[in-house]
Amino acid sequence: MPALLWNLLLVGISVIAGWLIKFLLSLFVRKPAANKDEFTLVHSILFRLGKAFNYFLPLLILNMVLPLMRVPPKYLPLMGKAAEIALTLSFAALVIGIIKVLEDYISHTYDLKKSNNLKERKIRTQLQFLRKLAVALILVLTACVILLSFDSMRKLGAGLLTGVGVGGIIIGFAAQKSLGNLLAGFQLAFTQPIRIDDVLVVEGEWGRVEEITLTYVVLSIWDQRKLILPINYFIEKPFQNWTRTGSEILGTAFFYLDYTIPIDAIRKEYERLVQTSPLWDKRVCTLQVTNITDRTLEVRALMSAATSGNAFDLRCYIREHLIKYVNEHYPGGLPITRIVKN
């Protein structure tokens, strides 16, 4: 058999054998899910590792049959080096896929859809940071393994380590802010002043933490804008976290009414409105006169809700219906200007 045909045959056998092994493994572990949207560990493994196995298994078999190829001896080291680099890259993709499978499993276990999801938000915040850090480390280590596999690169690396100390100091100063962001990311992930899905007020904007990366945080604003802040912002500057220890929150609504308004009747109607609303979490429901001016009474309605979103909707509901009640039953109870003639 001609050498070229023999070599192509070995390559074809490697590819077919690798894909066949992958297909048989997928048949062995595959279990149909009752619902396509339902999470299963097997589905995650097939989805995250399928493409990596498509390259890793054929390259592994090709590396094993490489000595059987009929090529001139001077080309064997080059072919072996190319196969080694390709195998290293595919193995790195396989390890990254395994990390993503673990992330899928933990994300499914700690679901954020719960109403009181403090524990879930803690785990998901650390998980997201650690996954990105692990992937970055794998990429760096893969690049190092490939470069150090060349003798010339090893010599170059030794020369750089011994001969460019001053340059290293300069680069260190230049990268000081980036390193500070990375260290701030570690601190943020484990001390957790903020977590995924936390409700924050930052720079006068209300929003939820959507993503925490190694260098920045994405805040999803209520009107669908995105506020992107450097990660060390949350270490160095003050901000409001409405869900630091829980999602429950108090809401207020202020009313400015005339002195003639019967406060007891307003309080009774307010309590009825709150107690019949499904947005109220049955913790706090009070109405008090908190200030007086020369023309009006300041009445504060204080109410509680399970989440900040529910609190906002409950406050709007109380404003609308309590003003409607005053207009219908006490039309003179709204602020008016009196002129007294002597």
N, C-alpha and C positions, 0 to 999 in steps of 0.2 A: 504494500500500500504506500502511495506517495506520502512524503513527510507532511506536506501541507494538509492533505486530506486527513491523515492520522491526527494531527494537532486539532483540526476543526472538530473531528469526531470526539476527542477528549473534552473539548470545551462544551460541545453540545450535551455530552453525557453528564457533565458537571451541572449544567444549568437544569436539565430535565430531572436529574436525580434530586437536586436541591428543591426544586418546585414540587416534586412528587412527595418528598418527605414532609414539606410544609403542608401540602394538601391532606396527607394522611393524618398529620397531627391535628389539623383543624377539624377533620371529620371525627376524630376520636374525642375531642373536647367540646365540640359544638352541641349546644342545647337550645332549641328554639324557645324564645321568650313569649309569654302569653300576650304581652303588649310590646309593640315596637319601641315605645318610649320608655319602657321599663328597664332599669339598670340591671345588668348581670355582669359578674366578674369575667365570665368567658367571653362575652361580647366585647368588653373593654380590652381584653388580651388580644383578641383577633384584630380589633380595630387599631390598637396602638402598636402592636408588634408585627402585624402582617407584612407591611411594606419592608420593614427592616429584615425580616426573615427571607423575603424574596431576594435580597442581595447577599445576606450573610451566609446562608447555607450553600448556594452555588459557589461563592468565593472560597468557602472552607473546603469544599470537595475539590475545587480547582487547585487550591494550594497543595492538597494531598497528592494529586496526580501530576503535578508540575514536573517531577523528576522523570516521568514516563514520556514527556514530549520529546520529539525529535527536532531539536534546534541546535545550532552551533554552540559550543561551550561558552563562547564569549558573551552570548546573549542571555544565558541562564541567570546570572546575578541580577541583570536589569529586570528580567521578567519576575524573578522572585521578589525583588524589592517593590515592584509595582503591585504584585499580588498581596504583599505584606501590608502596604499602605492602604489598599482598598479594603482588606480584611479589618484593619484597625478602625477605619472610618465606619464600616458597617457594624462593627461591634459597639462603637460609641453610640450609633443610632439605636442599637438594641438596648443598651443600658438606659438611654434617655426614654425610650418607650416603656421600660419597666418602671421608671420613676413616674411617668404619666399614668400608668395603670394603678400604682399606689395612690396617686392623687385622686383619680376617679373613685376609687373605693372609699377613701376617707371622706371625700366630698359627698358621696352618697350616704355614708353613715352619719355625718354631721350636716344635716340638711338645714339651710337657712330659712326655709319656708315656715318654720315654727314661729308662733307669735312671741314667745319669750326665748330668744335664741342666743343668749349671752355666751354660753359654753361653746356653741357652734361657731360663733363669730371669733372667739379666741383661737380655736383650733384652725379655722380656715385662714386666719391672718398669718399664723406661723407657717402653715402648710404652703401658702402661696409664696412667701419669702424664701423658705427653704428649698422649694422646687426650683425657683429661678436661680438660686445660688448654686445648687447641685448641678444644674444644666450648664451654667457658666464654668464651673470647675471641671466638668467632664470635657467640655470643648477645649479649655486651656490645656488640660492634661493630654488630650489626644494630639493637639498640635505639638506639645513637647515631645511625646513619644515618637511622632513622625520625624521631627527635626533631629532628635538625638539618635535616630537610626542611621544617620549619615555621619561618616567619620569627619568630613569637612565641617559639618555643623557643630560637632562636639568640640573641635578645635576652636572654631569661631566663638562658641559660648564660653570656653575657658578664657580666651583672650579678652572677651568683653567683661567677664567677671573680675579679671585682674588689672585691666588697663583703663577702665573708664569710670573710676570711682567718683570723680568730680561730676561727670555727666550724669551719673546715677543720683547724686545729691540734687542737681538741678532739676532732673525729672521728678524727683520726690517732692520738691517744693512746688513744681508746676501741677502735680497731681494731688496736692494737699486737699483741695476742696472735694475732689472725687472720692478720695479715701475717707474724708470726713462724712460724706454722704453714705458711703458703704457702712461705716461704723455706726452711723445714725440708724441705718436700716436694721442692723443687728439689735440695737437698743430698742427700736420701735417694735420689732417682732416679738421680743421676749418680755419687755416691761409693759407693752401694749397700752400706751395712752390713747391710741386709736386702733380700731379693728375693722375688718371688712364689714360693710353694711351699717357701721355706726352713723348716727345722725350728728352732723357738725354744723357749727356756725363759724365760718372762717372768712376774714376780710369782708364782713357784712353780708355774706352769702350763706343761705341754708341749703344743705345737700347731704347726700349719703356717700360714704367711702365706697367707691366702685372697684378700685385696683390699687395695690401697693406693690411697687417694683423695687429694685435695688437702689434706685436713685430718685424716684419721684412718686407722688401720690395723686391719683385721679379722683376728684370729687364730682359726683353727678348732681348738678343743681336741679332744683324742683322744676324749672322750665326747660329741661333737657339740654342745657349748656353743660360744658365740662370745665371745671377749674383744676388746673394742673399746678401743683406746688412741689418744690424740692423737698426731699424727705426730711432734711434737717430743720425745715421750718417748724415741724411739730415737736422738735426738741428745744428750739431756741425761743419760740414766740408763744404767747398765750392764745388760746382758742376755746370755744365752747364745745363740749361733748355731751349731748343730751342722752346718750345711752351708755355711759361709762360703766355703770353698775346694774343697769336694767333698762327696759324700754318704757316703763311707766313714767308719766310726766303730768305736771299740773298745767292747766291752761287758764287764762283770765280773759274776761270781756268787761270793758268799762262802759258805763252809761252815765250821761249827764242829764239829770232830771230836775224838774221844778220842786220848790220846797213844799208844794201842796200835795205831792204824790204820796199815796199811802204805802209806805215801805213794806208793811206786813203782807199786804195783798200782792205786791210785786215779788216778795220772797216766796210766797206760797206758789205762785204761778211758775216761778223759776225752778223751784224744786220739782214741780210736776213735769215740766219740760225735760229736765235732766233725767229724772227717774224713768221716764218712758222712752228715752233714747237708747238704742242698742250700742251707741258709741261710748257710753259712760261705763266705767269699770267698777262702780259702786264703792269707791274709796272716799272721795271728797266732793262735797256739794254745799257751798256756803255763799251767801250774798250779804255784803256789808256796805255801810256808808263809810268810805275811806277818806273823804275830804269834803269840805264845804267852801264855797266862794260867796261873793256878794250876790250872785245870781242863781247858782245851781248847786245841786248835790252831786258829788261824785260817788257812784255806786259801783262796786267791784263784784263781779260774779266769778267765783273760783270753782273750778271743776277738774276732775281727774280723768285720764284715759289710759288705755293700755299701751298705746304708741303715740308718737308725735303726730303722725298723720291723722289718727282718730281725734286727737286733741284739737287739731286745726279745724277739722270738719265739725266737731262739737261746738267750738267757739262760734263758728259761722252760723250754725243752726240756732244757737241761743240768741245771738244778736238779731237775727231775722224775726224769730217768733216772739221774743220779748218786746221788741219795738212794735210789732204788729198788735200785741196785746195792749200795750199802753195807748196806742192810737185809737183802738176800738173802745176801750173801757175808761180811759182817763185822758181824753184829748188835750186837756189843759195841763197835763203832767209833764209835757216837754218844755224845754227852756223857753221862756218868754220874757220880753222886756216890758216893764210896767211904767206907766207915767201917772203920777199922782198930782192932781190939781188941787190947790188949796183955795 
